[in-house]
Amino acid sequence: MAFAVVHSRALRGLEAPAVTVEVHPANGLPSFTLVGLADTEVKEARERVRAALQTSGLEFPHNKRVTVSLAPADLPKESGRFDLPIALGILAAAGHIDAARLEAYEFAGELSLGGELRPVHGALAVGLALHRGATEVERARTLVLPAASADETASVGGLSVRGAAHLLDVVRALLPGHAADASGLREARPLRRAAAPSLPDLRDVKGQAGAKRALELAAGGELSLLMVGPPGTGKSMLAQRLGGLLPELSHEAALESAAILSVAGAFNAAAGASACCARRITPHRQRRWSAAARRRGRARPRWPTTACSFSTSCPSFRAPRSRPCVSRSRAAASSSRGRRGKPTSRPASSSSPR
């Protein structure tokens, strides 16, 4: 077969739009071209995939002109999650695996040069998006991910998720005929939701009746709160106790919070989603909001999004420097031009004693 199609998923915020990986090896000058609005990390997949196939004992079509298209073309693609679909598409187009079996799966995973599968960011967000907005055909497919990412995605529930540790484990499951062996694709185990950690109690604060009342109103009404005051008045101490006033997250809210951390690369599999409500970040007081909220390149949640109470010392708002008045500048320039060329009379300094 000279053409293969593999299904995968991209990340756009908390959404996981479907991506079709199309592979076409043709006659011509040997090359490996990747198209479809791919980021630098995705373009580097050409070297990772080539090395992973060779070190795993699989054949790479060196004498072919290989074209890989990531559709839709107007959707930005980032990270190394498309390494595994590209490698499987090349093998399917060359006839080494059964291309018809690919229709029942969706793949995502980064490949090492030795063929091992590495976890990807946003695995929980992909599972949550599939659970909520996928069609019946897409939901019927089995999601094949690296082992750690598979356990993370299985926490959503209602999805068929399999985990693999190596490229060869996936290849054996897709061999044609009775040679297929899916024992390397283990069923994902959902992560247990750990108990919420103990937080500082508001009862430990003596006095501060007005500030404690403000914390109670903010926690009960889901309101924002800004504490302003000189150092040492207890702002940080009060902010540390805000999480203890918040109710326990529901299962859906915990999944959404964990999905945000998963996209940001800050998800802790050991703590699960229970640590999201207690996440508190203290930025430096001289850090600007532009550096905290913006980032060049891909859009990912920064610390104002991943934290529930993040501001015990707010970044400073520095006023821009005042520009000099235009009229005054022009008047000064004209006066300097008028004095140009005229000798300046300086009073002679008398060195003789009076």
C-alpha positions as CSV (number, residue, x, y, z in Angstrom):
1,M,0.0,0.0,0.0
2,A,1.4,3.4,-1.0
3,F,-0.8,5.5,1.2
4,A,-1.7,5.3,4.9
5,V,-4.0,7.3,7.3
6,V,-3.4,7.4,11.1
7,H,-5.7,9.2,13.6
8,S,-4.3,11.4,16.3
9,R,-5.2,14.4,18.5
10,A,-3.7,17.9,18.8
11,L,-4.0,20.4,21.7
12,R,-5.6,23.8,21.5
13,G,-6.1,25.0,25.0
14,L,-8.2,22.4,26.7
15,E,-9.6,21.2,23.4
16,A,-8.3,18.2,21.5
17,P,-9.2,18.6,17.8
18,A,-8.8,15.5,15.6
19,V,-5.7,15.3,13.4
20,T,-5.3,13.0,10.5
21,V,-1.8,11.9,9.7
22,E,-1.4,11.0,6.0
23,V,1.7,9.3,4.8
24,H,2.6,8.9,1.1
25,P,5.9,7.3,0.0
26,A,6.5,7.9,-3.7
27,N,9.2,7.4,-6.3
28,G,11.7,10.3,-6.8
29,L,14.6,11.9,-5.0
30,P,14.8,10.5,-1.5
31,S,13.4,13.0,1.0
32,F,11.2,13.2,4.1
33,T,8.8,16.2,4.0
34,L,6.4,17.1,6.7
35,V,3.6,19.6,6.0
36,G,0.6,20.9,7.9
37,L,1.5,24.0,9.9
38,A,3.9,22.1,12.1
39,D,6.0,23.6,14.9
40,T,9.7,23.1,15.1
41,E,9.2,20.3,17.6
42,V,7.0,18.5,15.1
43,K,9.4,19.0,12.2
44,E,12.2,17.5,14.3
45,A,10.1,14.3,14.4
46,R,11.7,13.3,11.1
47,E,15.0,12.6,12.8
48,R,13.4,10.9,15.8
49,V,11.2,8.7,13.7
50,R,14.0,7.6,11.4
51,A,16.3,6.8,14.3
52,A,13.6,5.0,16.3
53,L,12.7,2.8,13.3
54,Q,16.3,1.8,12.6
55,T,17.2,1.1,16.2
56,S,14.1,-1.0,16.6
57,G,15.0,-3.3,13.7
58,L,12.3,-1.8,11.4
59,E,12.8,-0.6,7.8
60,F,12.7,3.0,6.9
61,P,12.1,3.8,3.1
62,H,15.4,5.6,2.4
63,N,14.9,5.3,-1.4
64,K,11.4,6.9,-1.4
65,R,10.1,10.4,-1.3
66,V,8.1,10.4,1.9
67,T,5.5,13.1,2.4
68,V,3.6,13.3,5.7
69,S,0.6,15.6,5.9
70,L,-1.0,16.7,9.2
71,A,-4.6,17.6,8.5
72,P,-6.3,20.0,8.9
73,A,-3.6,22.2,7.5
74,D,-4.8,25.4,9.2
75,L,-4.5,23.9,12.8
76,P,-1.2,24.6,14.5
77,K,0.6,21.4,15.6
78,E,3.1,21.3,18.5
79,S,5.1,19.0,20.7
80,G,6.3,15.5,19.9
81,R,2.9,13.8,20.2
82,F,2.9,13.0,16.5
83,D,6.0,10.8,16.5
84,L,4.2,7.6,17.0
85,P,1.4,8.2,14.4
86,I,4.1,9.2,11.8
87,A,6.1,6.1,12.5
88,L,3.1,3.8,12.2
89,G,2.0,5.6,9.0
90,I,5.3,4.9,7.4
91,L,5.2,1.3,8.4
92,A,1.6,0.9,7.2
93,A,2.4,2.6,3.8
94,A,5.3,0.2,3.4
95,G,3.1,-2.8,4.1
96,H,4.8,-3.9,7.3
97,I,1.6,-3.5,9.5
98,D,-2.0,-3.9,8.6
99,A,-3.3,-0.5,7.6
100,A,-7.0,-1.5,8.1
101,R,-6.4,-2.0,11.8
102,L,-5.4,1.6,12.2
103,E,-8.9,2.8,11.8
104,A,-9.9,1.4,15.2
105,Y,-7.2,3.3,17.1
106,E,-6.0,6.8,17.9
107,F,-2.3,7.3,18.7
108,A,-0.2,9.9,20.4
109,G,3.3,9.7,21.9
110,E,6.8,10.9,21.6
111,L,9.6,8.6,20.5
112,S,13.1,8.4,21.8
113,L,15.9,7.4,19.5
114,G,15.8,3.9,20.9
115,G,12.0,3.5,20.2
116,E,10.8,4.0,23.8
117,L,7.5,6.0,24.2
118,R,7.8,9.1,26.3
119,P,4.8,10.8,28.0
120,V,3.1,13.8,26.4
121,H,1.6,16.9,27.9
122,G,-2.2,17.3,28.0
123,A,-3.1,13.6,28.0
124,L,-5.8,14.3,30.6
125,A,-7.2,17.2,28.5
126,V,-7.4,14.9,25.5
127,G,-9.4,12.3,27.4
128,L,-11.7,15.0,28.8
129,A,-12.3,16.4,25.3
130,L,-13.0,13.0,23.9
131,H,-15.4,12.2,26.7
132,R,-17.4,15.5,26.2
133,G,-17.3,16.4,22.5
134,A,-16.3,13.4,20.4
135,T,-18.6,11.7,18.0
136,E,-19.7,8.1,18.4
137,V,-17.2,6.9,15.9
138,E,-14.3,8.7,17.5
139,R,-15.4,7.5,21.0
140,A,-15.4,3.9,19.8
141,R,-11.7,4.1,18.9
142,T,-9.1,2.9,21.3
143,L,-6.6,5.5,22.5
144,V,-3.0,4.3,22.5
145,L,-0.6,6.4,24.6
146,P,2.6,6.0,26.5
147,A,2.1,4.1,29.8
148,A,2.2,7.1,32.1
149,S,0.0,9.2,29.9
150,A,-2.5,6.3,29.5
151,D,-3.1,6.1,33.2
152,E,-3.6,9.8,33.4
153,T,-6.2,9.7,30.6
154,A,-8.0,6.7,32.0
155,S,-9.0,8.9,35.0
156,V,-11.7,10.4,32.9
157,G,-13.7,7.2,32.6
158,G,-15.8,5.9,29.8
159,L,-12.9,5.6,27.3
160,S,-10.9,2.7,25.9
161,V,-7.3,3.5,26.7
162,R,-4.2,1.3,26.2
163,G,-0.7,2.0,27.3
164,A,2.6,1.0,25.6
165,A,6.2,1.3,26.6
166,H,7.9,0.7,23.2
167,L,7.2,1.2,19.6
168,L,7.6,-2.5,19.0
169,D,4.7,-3.2,21.4
170,V,2.4,-1.2,19.2
171,V,3.8,-2.7,16.0
172,R,3.2,-6.3,17.2
173,A,-0.5,-5.4,17.9
174,L,-0.9,-4.2,14.3
175,L,0.7,-7.0,12.4
176,P,-1.4,-8.5,9.6
177,G,-3.3,-11.8,10.1
178,H,-2.8,-14.0,13.1
179,A,0.6,-12.7,13.8
180,A,-0.9,-9.7,15.7
181,D,0.0,-9.8,19.4
182,A,-1.7,-7.1,21.5
183,S,-0.2,-8.3,24.8
184,G,2.1,-5.3,24.8
185,L,-0.8,-2.9,25.0
186,R,-1.9,-3.1,28.6
187,E,-5.1,-1.7,29.8
188,A,-4.7,1.7,31.5
189,R,-5.3,1.9,35.3
190,P,-7.0,5.1,36.4
191,L,-5.2,7.2,39.0
192,R,-6.6,7.2,42.4
193,R,-7.8,10.5,43.7
194,A,-5.7,11.1,46.8
195,A,-7.1,12.7,49.9
196,A,-6.9,16.5,50.1
197,P,-3.8,17.7,52.0
198,S,-4.2,19.4,55.3
199,L,-4.1,23.2,55.0
200,P,-3.4,26.0,57.6
201,D,-6.5,26.8,59.6
202,L,-8.0,30.3,59.8
203,R,-8.5,29.8,63.5
204,D,-4.8,30.1,64.1
205,V,-5.0,33.8,63.1
206,K,-5.5,36.1,66.1
207,G,-7.3,39.3,65.4
208,Q,-7.6,40.5,61.8
209,A,-11.4,40.4,62.1
210,G,-12.0,42.4,58.9
211,A,-9.5,40.5,56.8
212,K,-10.9,37.1,58.0
213,R,-14.4,38.3,57.2
214,A,-13.2,39.2,53.7
215,L,-11.7,35.8,53.2
216,E,-15.0,34.1,54.2
217,L,-17.0,36.2,51.8
218,A,-14.5,35.6,49.0
219,A,-14.5,31.8,49.6
220,G,-18.3,31.6,50.0
221,G,-19.2,33.8,47.0
222,E,-16.4,32.7,44.7
223,L,-15.0,36.2,44.5
224,S,-11.5,37.6,43.9
225,L,-9.7,39.2,46.8
226,L,-6.8,41.7,46.8
227,M,-5.0,42.5,50.1
228,V,-2.9,45.6,50.2
229,G,-0.8,46.7,53.1
230,P,2.8,47.2,54.3
231,P,5.0,44.2,55.0
232,G,4.4,42.2,58.1
233,T,0.7,42.9,58.4
234,G,-0.3,39.2,57.7
235,K,-1.3,39.2,54.0
236,S,0.7,36.0,53.3
237,M,-0.5,34.3,56.4
238,L,-4.1,35.0,55.5
239,A,-3.7,34.0,51.9
240,Q,-2.3,30.6,53.0
241,R,-5.5,29.9,54.8
242,L,-7.9,30.7,52.0
243,G,-7.7,27.1,50.6
244,G,-8.9,25.7,53.9
245,L,-12.2,27.6,53.5
246,L,-12.9,26.3,50.0
247,P,-15.1,23.2,49.6
248,E,-13.8,19.9,48.2
249,L,-13.8,19.8,44.4
250,S,-16.4,17.6,42.7
251,H,-15.2,15.0,40.3
252,E,-15.9,17.1,37.2
253,A,-14.2,20.2,38.7
254,A,-11.2,18.1,39.8
255,L,-10.8,16.8,36.3
256,E,-11.0,20.2,34.8
257,S,-8.4,21.5,37.2
258,A,-6.1,18.5,36.6
259,A,-6.5,19.0,32.8
260,I,-5.2,22.6,33.1
261,L,-2.2,21.3,35.1
262,S,-1.7,18.5,32.5
263,V,-1.6,21.0,29.6
264,A,0.8,23.2,31.6
265,G,3.1,20.2,32.3
266,A,2.6,20.5,36.1
267,F,0.3,17.6,36.7
268,N,1.4,15.4,39.6
269,A,0.3,11.8,39.1
270,A,1.0,10.9,42.7
271,A,-1.2,13.7,44.1
272,G,-3.9,13.5,41.5
273,A,-6.4,16.2,41.1
274,S,-6.8,16.8,44.8
275,A,-3.9,19.1,45.1
276,C,-5.3,21.6,42.6
277,C,-7.4,23.4,45.2
278,A,-4.3,23.9,47.4
279,R,-2.0,25.1,44.7
280,R,-0.6,28.5,45.7
281,I,2.1,30.4,43.9
282,T,3.9,33.5,45.2
283,P,5.5,35.5,42.4
284,H,8.2,38.0,43.1
285,R,6.9,41.5,44.0
286,Q,8.9,43.1,41.2
287,R,7.8,40.7,38.5
288,R,5.7,42.3,35.8
289,W,2.3,41.1,34.7
290,S,3.4,40.9,31.1
291,A,6.1,38.3,32.1
292,A,3.6,36.4,34.2
293,A,0.7,36.1,31.8
294,R,2.3,36.1,28.3
295,R,4.7,33.8,26.6
296,R,6.0,33.7,23.1
297,G,5.1,30.7,21.0
298,R,2.4,28.2,22.0
299,A,-0.4,29.2,24.3
300,R,-0.2,27.4,27.6
301,P,-1.6,28.1,31.1
302,R,0.7,30.3,33.2
303,W,0.7,30.6,37.0
304,P,-2.4,32.9,37.2
305,T,-4.4,30.1,35.6
306,T,-2.9,27.0,37.3
307,A,-3.2,28.4,40.8
308,C,-6.3,29.0,42.9
309,S,-4.8,31.5,45.2
310,F,-1.6,32.8,43.6
311,S,-1.0,36.4,44.7
312,T,0.5,36.9,48.2
313,S,2.8,39.5,46.8
314,C,1.4,41.1,43.6
315,P,3.7,42.0,40.7
316,S,4.4,45.7,40.6
317,F,2.6,48.1,38.2
318,R,5.3,50.5,37.1
319,A,4.2,53.7,35.5
320,P,5.9,54.4,32.1
321,R,8.5,57.1,32.1
322,S,7.1,60.5,31.3
323,R,8.2,61.8,27.9
324,P,9.4,65.4,27.7
325,C,7.0,68.0,26.3
326,V,7.4,68.4,22.5
327,S,7.0,72.2,22.6
328,R,9.7,72.5,25.3
329,S,12.0,70.2,23.4
330,R,11.6,72.2,20.2
331,A,12.1,75.4,22.0
332,A,15.3,74.1,23.7
333,A,16.6,72.9,20.3
334,S,15.9,76.3,18.6
335,S,17.6,78.2,21.4
336,S,20.7,75.9,21.1
337,R,20.8,76.5,17.3
338,G,20.5,80.3,17.9
339,R,23.5,80.2,20.3
340,R,25.5,78.1,17.9
341,G,28.6,79.9,16.5
342,K,28.5,82.7,19.0
343,P,31.4,83.0,21.4
344,T,30.6,82.4,24.9
345,S,32.0,84.9,27.4
346,R,33.3,83.3,30.5
347,P,34.4,85.3,33.5
348,A,38.2,85.2,33.9
349,S,39.2,83.4,37.0
350,S,41.7,85.5,39.0
351,S,44.5,83.5,40.3
352,S,46.3,86.4,42.0
353,P,45.6,86.9,45.7
354,R,43.3,89.7,46.6
